[in-house]
Amino acid sequence: MLKKTSSPLWKSIVFLKNQLVEIYRGHQQVIDLMTGWEQKGGGFTFNAYSTLRPQSSTVNWEKIVWEQWALPKHNFILWLAIHGKLCTKDRLKFTHTDTLCMFCRQAEESHGHLFFSCNWTFSL
């Protein structure tokens, strides 16, 4: 039972339970699903996580980004760059700031410019 004074953790658990009942169309189906998690190899938590986590397709750049020999900081920066999420000036246009590349001052600073067009960063 969910009360107004229930903890956020309990509210999350009840919310997840309700979602599972809706997706699997009944309490008994959810009980059967969870019993299966317990009986499969790998353990309950692993099987629950594998079932509930969002699934996405494999990407062709995964092995390039997540090299074991690379520093985690470098892996993360490359991952951000591939997703176009680095803090480049082209992403800050809403602030009405100067968007010229701080290295060459020849073009707008963007992922494409920094990694492929900028003469200054190319020389590095």
Contacts in CASP RR format, 6 or more apart in sequence:
PFRMAT RR
TARGET T0000
AUTHOR 0000-0000-0000
METHOD contacts of the structure
MODEL  1
MLKKTSSPLWKSIVFLKNQLVEIYRGHQQVIDLMTGWEQKGGGFTFNAYS
TLRPQSSTVNWEKIVWEQWALPKHNFILWLAIHGKLCTKDRLKFTHTDTL
CMFCRQAEESHGHLFFSCNWTFSL
2 10 0 8 1.000
2 11 0 8 1.000
2 14 0 8 1.000
6 14 0 8 1.000
16 52 0 8 1.000
17 30 0 8 1.000
20 30 0 8 1.000
20 33 0 8 1.000
21 27 0 8 1.000
21 30 0 8 1.000
24 30 0 8 1.000
24 33 0 8 1.000
33 51 0 8 1.000
34 44 0 8 1.000
34 48 0 8 1.000
36 47 0 8 1.000
37 43 0 8 1.000
37 44 0 8 1.000
37 47 0 8 1.000
37 48 0 8 1.000
37 51 0 8 1.000
38 44 0 8 1.000
38 47 0 8 1.000
40 47 0 8 1.000
41 47 0 8 1.000
61 82 0 8 1.000
64 78 0 8 1.000
65 75 0 8 1.000
65 78 0 8 1.000
65 79 0 8 1.000
65 82 0 8 1.000
66 75 0 8 1.000
67 75 0 8 1.000
77 86 0 8 1.000
80 86 0 8 1.000
81 111 0 8 1.000
81 115 0 8 1.000
84 111 0 8 1.000
86 111 0 8 1.000
86 114 0 8 1.000
88 109 0 8 1.000
88 110 0 8 1.000
88 111 0 8 1.000
88 114 0 8 1.000
89 97 0 8 1.000
89 98 0 8 1.000
89 99 0 8 1.000
89 100 0 8 1.000
89 101 0 8 1.000
89 102 0 8 1.000
89 108 0 8 1.000
89 109 0 8 1.000
89 110 0 8 1.000
90 99 0 8 1.000
90 108 0 8 1.000
90 109 0 8 1.000
90 110 0 8 1.000
90 111 0 8 1.000
92 99 0 8 1.000
93 99 0 8 1.000
99 108 0 8 1.000
99 109 0 8 1.000
100 106 0 8 1.000
100 107 0 8 1.000
100 108 0 8 1.000
100 109 0 8 1.000
101 107 0 8 1.000
101 108 0 8 1.000
101 109 0 8 1.000
101 113 0 8 1.000
101 114 0 8 1.000
101 118 0 8 1.000
101 120 0 8 1.000
102 109 0 8 1.000
103 114 0 8 1.000
103 118 0 8 1.000
103 120 0 8 1.000
103 121 0 8 1.000
104 118 0 8 1.000
104 119 0 8 1.000
104 120 0 8 1.000
104 121 0 8 1.000
106 118 0 8 1.000
106 119 0 8 1.000
107 113 0 8 1.000
107 117 0 8 1.000
107 118 0 8 1.000
114 121 0 8 1.000
115 121 0 8 1.000
END
